[in-house]
């Protein structure tokens, strides 16, 4: 079972992680930090791709600087998940076209602001470097995480099918953040669509505050499955003024992590299981991931060092 499970963090460059002592003083560059990280965990989620398109040069450096067995999950660019993007984060050609159309330099850009042709070209530029990972056998998944206000509808089901069409044979995963997708009458349509398109449903550990999807974990993709741990900071999630770090500031207890063990045992029927920790405040995600690895009996190369540094 253990060889099918990978555990990692949803960021290896978070500023609070850098200050936490997780990295030794010798790991003072992006390359050395990733090398250190990949000596402990077998996978990581790239979150920078949510904010800007991935740079092919960085992708090659990530691949060259990590072991051949190490894999990368990639979070989709904000435009493609109906979030807003900064104009400055867009490619030069698109900034020029939008500026020429009168879009202010400081204005947020939405998917609806782009023409079909612009969206098509932008997606191709986004996914092209990710194909480098896929072709090298190092791509864990490509995750589309949609916002809480993205509720169930037939048009949005069609959008998920379109994602498969334009992504080709990528290991796709979808994380919905509104309970309407799992409501009676919608659940079957949603899950059937994911199964038909070989897209993994992403299970989540997060506060139950009414609008969140809940703990379901249907296995919908032949390539594998994914669970992301956001913490259970209900107060932070309810407070619209809370910062990202305030929302995800949560320390998992051993009993809370242990709740997932039977579910992981069921999920491992899939080809691969990714357990990704997104409570990225200080070293809290690292602590939780290391604890889960030990519970699962996974080899932890850096466990002795982690314990010496009081990380676990």
Secondary structure, DSSP 8 states (H G I E B T S, - for coil): -GGGEEEEES-S--HHHHHTT-S-TT--SHHHHHHHHHTT-SEEEE-HHHHS---HHHHHHHHHTS-TT-EEEEE--GGGGT--EEGGGS-HHHHHHHHHTT--TTSEE-GGGS-HHHHHHHHHHHHHHHHHHHHTT-EEEEEEE--TT----HHHHHHHHHHHHHH-S--EEEE--SGGGGSTTTHHHHHHHHHHHT-EEEEEE----SSS--S------SS-EEEEE----HHHHH-TT--HHHHH-----HHHHHTTHHHHHHHTTSS-EEEEE---STTHHHHHHHHHHHHTT---TTHHHHHHTT--
